[in-house]
Amino acid sequence: VESHAKKFDRFRGKKITLLKGDYFDLDIDSIGGELFDSIWDRASLVAIQPNLRKEYIEVLSGIIKPGGTILLSTLNRKEGDEKARKAGPPFSVDEAEVRRLYEGLDWVESVENLNETDELNERFKSEGLTSVVGLTFVIQVKKTSS
């Protein structure tokens, strides 16, 4: 484990590097000057306050290579009690929200919804939800910036 600027810990494998720290402090310097080929957002977007989503994506745009790929996993609190549907974390991020956030950005080539899975469990049922789905998207970054 190595420590870097802005208090990031770096864990290196043969073909993977993991960073641990405050996501909103990420920039080209904190990642060692190398942009990422791929990024897997596994429940990050759903964990942050909804008013921080645009800032989150702005950081993301500065750390991914042209032509890179983002794998995005979200959760949609689809049906049930209105208060439970708006609760979080995890906050609900449905397909319309993903498209609203990413489509039309000058660095995004495409947004594709790969699949939807049933994620309703006892915790969600006890909150008053009747349908919760996991969504997985591939967001393709343009090969060159506009």
N, C-alpha and C positions, 0 to 999 in steps of 0.2 A: 504494500500500500504506500503510495506516494502522496504527499500533500502539495497543493499548488495554490497559485494566486486565488484570492477571493474564497479561501477556505474550502476548496474542493478536494476530496480524496479520490484518487484514481486507482482503479483495480484493473490490471492488465492480464489478459489471457493471450492465447496464440493469435486469434483473429478477432478479438473483441476487447473493448475498453469500456468500463463502467465508471461513471462519475457519481459521487455522493456529495450533495450540497444544496444550496438554495437555487432552485431553477431560475429564478428571476435575476440572478447574478451571472448567468451564463452569457459569455460572449466569445469572440474568436480568440482572445488572449487566454481566457480561463480554460479553453479546451486545447491549448497548446498550439494554436495556429492552424490546426487541421480541421476542416469541416467534415461532418459526418455523411457517410454514404446513405445510411438508413437510420431511422429513429423509430422506436416502438414506444408509443404512448399507451401504456397499459394502466388505465385508470387515473391518469394525472389530470386530464381535462375535467373529469367528473368530480375530482377532489377539491378543486379550487373554487372560490366564490365566483358566481357567474359574471360579475362585473370585472373580473380579471382575465376573462377569456381572450379578448383582443390583444392584451399585453402579452399573454402566454404565447399566442401565435406569432406575435412580432419577434419575440426571443427565438422561437423555433426557426423563423425565416432567416435569422442571422447565423445559424449553426449547421444548416444542411447544405450539401453540395448541389449545384445545378445538376439536374438529372437524377437527384436522390429520390428516395421513397420513404414515406411516413406510413407506418401501420398504426392505426388509431382504434383503440377499443373503448367504447362508451357504454353507458347504461341508460335505458329509457324507462322511467317510471310511468308506464303507458296508461294504466287504468287503475281506478280506485278512488279512495278519499282524496279530495282536492288538496287538503293540507299535506297529506303524505306524498302526493305527486310533486309538490313544490319543495319538499324537505331535502336535506342533504347535510353533509356528504354521505354517500355519493349523490351529487346533484344530477338531475335528469338532463341528458344531452341526446336529443332525437336526431333523426336523419335531416330534418329541415334545419335544425340549428347547425349541424356540421356543414351543410351546404351553404348556409348563410355566412358562416365564419370563413370558409375556405374558397368557395367558388368566387371568381371575380378578382381574386388577388393576383397581381401581375406576375408572381413567381410560381403560381400553381397551374399545372397543366390539366389535371383531372382529379375528380373525386369519385371513387367507386365504392358502393356498398357491397361487401363480399358476402355477409351472412347475418342472420338474426338468430339468437338462441334464447330459449326460455330460461330466465334467471330468477323466477319467483321462488322464494324460499320462506321458511317460517318467520324469519326476521321481518321480511317485507310484508308478509301476510298480517303479522301482528301490528304493523304500522297502518294497516287499512288498505293496502294495495292488492289488486286482483290480477294485474298483469305487469311484469317487469321483463324487459328483453335486453340482452346484450347485443350490441352492434359492432361490427368490425369493418373498417374502411381502409382502402389503400388510397393515399393521396400522392399523386405523382408530381414531382417538381419539374418545372421546365428546364430543358438542357442549357438554355442561355437566358439571361435576364433580359426583360423587355426594355 
